[in-house]
Amino acid sequence: MNQFGGSWTEAKMEIVVSYARAYLVIMSKQRWAKTLYFDGFAGSGLIGSDKTADLKKGTALRIMDITNPKPFDIYYFVELDERYKQALQANIDKNYFGRNAHVVKDDCNVKLLAMADFLRKSPDHRALAFIDPYGMSVNWQSIESLKGLGIDVWILVPTGLGVNRLLKRNARIPAAWMKKLEAFLGLSEQEIMERFYKKQPVTTLFGEETHVEKEKDAIIKIGELYRSRLNEVFDYVSDSFVMRNATQSIMYHFMMATNNASALKIANDVIKPKYKI
Ligand SMILES: C[S@@+](CC[C@H](N)C(=O)[O-])C[C@H]1O[C@@H](n2cnc3c(N)ncnc32)[C@H](O)[C@@H]1O
């Protein structure tokens, strides 16, 4: 069982499931196309909270439940934790027998690259991907590998909970953190520093010094940056569903990237009613 909660978790699942339903309606009319659902951080299939014993279906099983007008032709679930992988596998074997569903224990990055390779060789396949990490586990290189492919990608970007925490206010970012930022954003240290820090000359007792100050509204700027990075790989990127905690601090931006204009419209329509959450 995965433990996490909040109405935004539910909203995020509803967004992906609503989008998948609309996606399958459209794809059911494209008879030539085989549909693949890829979940890079699939979980155990069930989610619950520490406070109650109630368990509910996670996104993976909710997606498996869609059969009208048709299910996906192939499901590919990636989960790094062996126990969660086995729990999801057991649930699918028991309740969704006969579906073409694969559950693998691996790092999402490895399988994103493998999927990109598969889609490049399989022009009759169209994919919908859900990338739902807790932190900054997705390398920019993995996202970049999807360029030019028939895939729509919903991605949870840890703008507040991840990137912003590594961008230290005093600009003294430890080397390991900078490496993580570079891998996640696909930018060099210099580009990252230029985007998020302002240099100002200040006159001190000992003469001119350079004062480095972190940009205001950094979390919003991280969301905008990731969106524009996605736009270098995909033709369109949706609006973001911005997830906040109880004190209204931004934790994540959730957005969809695609090469299809109709898909963009559906994604924006699906996100809109969730804005107030
Ligand atoms: C937010 S939870 C997934 C929830 C699920 N998407 C849902 O909506 O029901 C993230 C999951 O990713 C797994 N995970 C963490 N790092 C991973 C990685 N690098 N590759 C694949 N799975 C990973 C964790 O074990 C955890 O089960």
PDBQT file of the ligand as one rigid body, heavy atoms in Angstrom, charges set to zero:
ROOT
HETATM    1  C1  LIG A 301       3.552   8.766  -5.742  1.00  0.00    +0.000 C 
HETATM    2  S1  LIG A 301       3.809   7.065  -5.628  1.00  0.00    +0.000 S 
HETATM    3  C2  LIG A 301       2.830   6.445  -6.947  1.00  0.00    +0.000 C 
HETATM    4  C3  LIG A 301       1.351   6.585  -6.844  1.00  0.00    +0.000 C 
HETATM    5  C4  LIG A 301       0.627   6.106  -8.071  1.00  0.00    +0.000 C 
HETATM    6  N1  LIG A 301       1.109   6.779  -9.263  1.00  0.00    +0.000 N 
HETATM    7  C5  LIG A 301      -0.866   6.344  -7.934  1.00  0.00    +0.000 C 
HETATM    8  O1  LIG A 301      -1.378   7.371  -8.389  1.00  0.00    +0.000 OA
HETATM    9  O2  LIG A 301      -1.546   5.463  -7.396  1.00  0.00    +0.000 OA
HETATM   10  C6  LIG A 301       5.416   6.857  -6.254  1.00  0.00    +0.000 C 
HETATM   11  C7  LIG A 301       5.885   5.411  -6.405  1.00  0.00    +0.000 C 
HETATM   12  O3  LIG A 301       7.070   5.405  -7.189  1.00  0.00    +0.000 OA
HETATM   13  C8  LIG A 301       7.967   4.422  -6.697  1.00  0.00    +0.000 C 
HETATM   14  N2  LIG A 301       9.293   4.852  -7.139  1.00  0.00    +0.000 N 
HETATM   15  C9  LIG A 301      10.171   5.679  -6.496  1.00  0.00    +0.000 A 
HETATM   16  N3  LIG A 301      11.255   5.923  -7.273  1.00  0.00    +0.000 NA
HETATM   17  C10 LIG A 301      11.054   5.262  -8.438  1.00  0.00    +0.000 A 
HETATM   18  C11 LIG A 301      11.788   5.166  -9.652  1.00  0.00    +0.000 A 
HETATM   19  N4  LIG A 301      12.961   5.790  -9.814  1.00  0.00    +0.000 N 
HETATM   20  N5  LIG A 301      11.260   4.438 -10.673  1.00  0.00    +0.000 NA
HETATM   21  C12 LIG A 301      10.074   3.811 -10.523  1.00  0.00    +0.000 A 
HETATM   22  N6  LIG A 301       9.323   3.852  -9.394  1.00  0.00    +0.000 NA
HETATM   23  C13 LIG A 301       9.809   4.571  -8.367  1.00  0.00    +0.000 A 
HETATM   24  C14 LIG A 301       7.727   4.402  -5.209  1.00  0.00    +0.000 C 
HETATM   25  O4  LIG A 301       8.074   3.142  -4.662  1.00  0.00    +0.000 OA
HETATM   26  C15 LIG A 301       6.227   4.686  -5.119  1.00  0.00    +0.000 C 
HETATM   27  O5  LIG A 301       5.481   3.498  -5.039  1.00  0.00    +0.000 OA
ENDROOT
TORSDOF 0
